[in-house]
Amino acid sequence: MIELKEITKEYSKGIAALNGVSLQIKQGEFVFVVGDSGSGKSTLIRLIMKELEPTSGTIIVNGQNLERMKHRKIAMYRRNIGVVFQDFRLLKDRNIYENIAFAQRVTEKPTRVIKQKVPAALSLVGLAQKYKSFPKELSGGEQQRVAIARAIVNEPAILLADEPTGNLDPKNSWEIMKLLEEANERGTTVLVVTHNQEIVNEMQKRVITMNKGVIVSDEKKGGYKHEN
Ligand SMILES: Nc1ncnc2c1ncn2[C@@H]1O[C@H](COP(=O)(O)OP(=O)(O)OP(=O)(O)O)[C@@H](O)[C@H]1O
């Protein structure tokens, strides 16, 4: 479970990117986070990844208070969180297999396990045949599918996606969302920041709407809300 209690984050003194945000996300939930530019969505994701520290408040993820987490435990903590970004963030000079194997090697998985897990992850995203290609040889949608394969290869408890369809056309956007939904059906908690109204409205998942650093609505089966 992800729990935020009264989280405030100020990048500069007196200006709160998040202002007293509290929320709970249960294991296995699928949640959209929507809201205008600058409302604090990416800040929320970076706090959960422990890339940022809150100015005040408490974050508890799977029973661990992030504030109390020892520095040497942070890498281990992040291994249990898959992340996907708008701009894919693949290693340009490595082929697809290596891009995913890399995520495994940092966890010191034995080569024999990597050899089995990488093709399995690529199959899940429909790219088993492309393992030798380099990122620039793939379409944007394919590159994002590789990023998802990389994010799910360690079977993380949590998958965070920050605008995963921001650079994609509608067809590829839907394919990416289906993959996130499938990961969720395998038990992963999925949190997706998006501006894609059509997808949010269609999928009828939990929708948290943010505006100016606060949560303005949180609906169990919601649609995309405009807050202006
Ligand atoms: N590193 C930073 N230093 C200073 N201010 C920042 C930093 N990152 C974000 N902010 C500010 O914090 C606020 C929230 O930003 P955040 O990126 O979380 O919003 P967002 O909802 O993800 O926006 P978008 O939809 O445009 O990605 C904004 O006012 C932004 O300018």
The ligand as an ORCA input file, in Angstrom:
! r2SCAN-3c Opt
* xyz 0 1
  N      12.799     20.987     -9.467
  C      11.926     21.969     -9.250
  N      12.327     23.155     -8.717
  C      11.448     24.139     -8.481
  N      10.138     24.054     -8.719
  C       9.679     22.913     -9.250
  C      10.541     21.817     -9.544
  N       9.803     20.794    -10.055
  C       8.544     21.246    -10.098
  N       8.449     22.514     -9.610
  C       7.219     23.309     -9.468
  O       6.305     22.583     -8.689
  C       4.986     22.679     -9.209
  C       4.438     21.284     -9.510
  O       5.205     20.705    -10.562
  P       4.962     19.229    -11.117
  O       6.031     18.962    -12.110
  O       4.799     18.302     -9.987
  O       3.560     19.421    -11.845
  P       2.788     18.453    -12.863
  O       1.376     18.417    -12.398
  O       3.502     17.183    -12.987
  O       2.873     19.282    -14.219
  P       2.890     18.764    -15.762
  O       1.507     18.244    -16.047
  O       3.191     20.012    -16.528
  O       3.969     17.743    -15.865
  C       5.076     23.594    -10.421
  O       4.719     24.893    -10.022
  C       6.526     23.527    -10.796
  O       6.951     24.718    -11.403
*
